[in-house]
């Protein structure tokens, strides 16, 4: 997918027109784990000095069966690093497919509300249920949304993020 068609690119005008946000930096890398991101985050924070950071990570960790405790620790460190650098953090709820078993899926899903509560940061709801259930919105891998879903995701994310940006700004 072309970067300009992705929801992080499409959300920028929605945020810049209605909040104090002046730009959006998409630092995501397809296939990244929370550990990979933890390695990259300090340099990104130094380079961009963001006011807000959205952490939407963990799916690749879960799909690889990483221990929930490890994922939680990495996410906690990502949040702490961002906060220490002056950023307001929002955490995106992530879920994994049910074929990983009820115990693992629950332990994985519970990471996000627990961290949100513990670290007193907003939790952004998981958007993929609507995407998965809308015919023609998913790629053949069953994991990634197509271009056609990106505008809806951008709209959903803007609606979820803006109240927190306005609250804090």
C-alpha positions as CSV (number, residue, x, y, z in Angstrom):
1,X,0.0,0.0,0.0
2,X,1.2,3.5,-0.8
3,X,2.1,5.4,2.3
4,X,-0.2,8.3,1.3
5,X,-3.2,5.9,1.3
6,X,-2.5,4.6,4.9
7,X,-4.6,5.8,7.8
8,X,-1.7,7.5,9.5
9,X,-1.3,9.7,6.4
10,X,-5.0,10.3,6.1
11,X,-5.5,11.2,9.8
12,X,-3.0,14.2,9.6
13,X,-5.5,16.7,8.1
14,X,-8.2,15.6,10.5
15,X,-5.9,16.3,13.5
16,X,-4.2,19.5,12.2
17,X,-7.5,21.1,11.3
18,X,-9.3,20.5,14.6
19,X,-6.5,20.5,17.3
20,X,-3.2,21.9,18.2
21,X,-1.4,19.1,16.3
22,X,0.7,20.5,13.5
23,X,2.1,17.3,12.0
24,X,1.9,13.6,12.2
25,X,5.0,11.4,12.1
26,X,4.3,7.8,11.2
27,X,7.3,5.9,12.6
28,X,5.7,2.5,12.2
29,X,7.5,-0.3,10.4
30,X,5.5,-3.2,9.1
31,X,6.3,-6.4,11.0
32,X,7.9,-4.5,14.0
33,X,7.6,-5.9,17.4
34,X,7.4,-4.0,20.7
35,X,11.1,-4.8,21.2
36,X,12.1,-3.5,17.8
37,X,10.2,-0.3,18.6
38,X,11.8,0.0,22.0
39,X,15.2,0.0,20.3
40,X,14.2,2.7,17.9
41,X,12.1,5.0,20.2
42,X,14.9,7.0,21.9
43,X,16.2,8.3,18.6
44,X,12.7,9.0,17.3
45,X,11.9,11.0,20.4
46,X,15.1,13.0,20.1
47,X,14.5,13.7,16.4
48,X,10.9,14.7,16.6
49,X,10.2,15.9,20.2
50,X,6.5,14.9,19.9
51,X,3.8,16.4,22.1
52,X,1.7,13.2,21.6
53,X,2.6,9.5,21.0
54,X,0.2,6.9,19.9
55,X,1.5,3.4,20.7
56,X,-0.2,0.8,18.5
57,X,2.1,-2.2,19.0
58,X,2.0,-5.8,20.2
59,X,0.2,-7.5,17.4
60,X,3.4,-8.9,15.8
61,X,4.6,-10.0,19.3
62,X,1.3,-11.8,19.9
63,X,1.3,-13.4,16.5
64,X,4.8,-14.8,17.3
65,X,3.6,-16.1,20.6
66,X,5.9,-13.8,22.7
67,X,5.1,-14.1,26.5
68,X,2.5,-11.5,27.6
69,X,4.8,-10.4,30.4
70,X,7.5,-9.5,27.9
71,X,5.1,-7.6,25.7
72,X,3.7,-5.7,28.7
73,X,7.2,-4.8,29.9
74,X,8.1,-3.5,26.5
75,X,5.0,-1.5,26.2
76,X,5.4,-0.1,29.7
77,X,8.9,1.0,28.8
78,X,7.8,2.6,25.5
79,X,5.2,4.6,27.5
80,X,7.6,5.6,30.2
81,X,10.3,6.7,27.6
82,X,7.7,8.8,25.8
83,X,6.4,10.4,29.0
84,X,10.0,11.1,30.2
85,X,10.5,13.0,26.9
86,X,7.4,15.2,27.6
87,X,4.9,13.4,25.3
88,X,1.3,12.7,26.2
89,X,0.8,9.0,25.4
90,X,-2.3,7.2,24.0
91,X,-2.3,3.4,23.9
92,X,-4.2,1.4,21.2
93,X,-6.0,-1.8,22.3
94,X,-4.7,-4.7,20.2
95,X,-6.2,-8.1,19.9
96,X,-5.0,-11.3,18.3
97,X,-6.9,-13.9,16.4
98,X,-8.8,-16.5,18.6
99,X,-6.7,-19.4,17.3
100,X,-4.0,-18.6,19.9
101,X,-6.2,-20.1,22.6
102,X,-8.5,-18.5,25.1
103,X,-5.8,-18.3,27.9
104,X,-3.1,-16.6,25.7
105,X,-5.6,-14.3,23.9
106,X,-7.1,-13.1,27.2
107,X,-3.7,-12.5,28.8
108,X,-2.6,-10.6,25.7
109,X,-5.8,-8.5,25.5
110,X,-5.7,-7.7,29.2
111,X,-2.2,-6.0,28.8
112,X,-3.7,-2.9,27.3
113,X,-6.5,-1.9,29.8
114,X,-4.1,-2.8,32.7
115,X,-1.4,-0.5,31.4
116,X,-3.8,2.2,30.6
117,X,-5.1,2.2,34.1
118,X,-1.7,1.7,35.8
119,X,0.0,4.5,33.8
120,X,-3.1,6.7,33.6
121,X,-3.1,7.1,29.8
122,X,-6.1,6.9,27.4
123,X,-6.9,3.6,25.8
124,X,-8.0,3.8,22.2
125,X,-10.5,1.0,21.3
126,X,-9.5,-1.8,18.8
127,X,-10.8,-0.9,15.3
128,X,-10.2,-4.1,13.5
129,X,-13.5,-5.8,14.3
130,X,-15.4,-3.4,12.0
131,X,-12.7,-3.8,9.4
132,X,-12.7,-7.6,9.5
133,X,-16.5,-7.8,9.3
134,X,-16.8,-5.4,6.4
135,X,-16.7,-7.4,3.1
136,X,-13.8,-6.5,0.9
137,X,-11.8,-4.5,3.5
138,X,-9.2,-7.2,4.4
139,X,-6.3,-8.4,2.4
140,X,-6.1,-12.1,1.5
141,X,-3.8,-12.7,4.5
142,X,-6.8,-12.0,6.8
143,X,-4.6,-9.8,9.0
144,X,-4.2,-6.5,7.2
145,X,-6.8,-3.9,6.0
146,X,-6.9,-2.9,2.3
147,X,-6.6,0.6,1.0
148,X,-10.4,0.8,0.9
149,X,-10.6,0.5,4.7
150,X,-8.0,3.2,5.4
151,X,-10.3,6.3,5.3
152,X,-12.7,4.7,7.8
153,X,-9.8,3.8,10.1
154,X,-8.4,7.4,9.9
155,X,-11.9,8.7,10.8
156,X,-12.3,6.3,13.6
157,X,-8.9,7.0,15.0
158,X,-9.4,10.8,14.8
159,X,-12.7,10.5,16.6
160,X,-11.0,8.5,19.4
161,X,-7.9,10.6,19.7
162,X,-9.2,14.1,19.4
163,X,-11.0,14.2,22.8
164,X,-7.7,13.3,24.5
165,X,-5.7,15.8,22.5
166,X,-8.2,18.5,23.4
167,X,-8.3,17.5,27.0
168,X,-4.5,17.6,27.3
169,X,-4.0,20.6,25.0
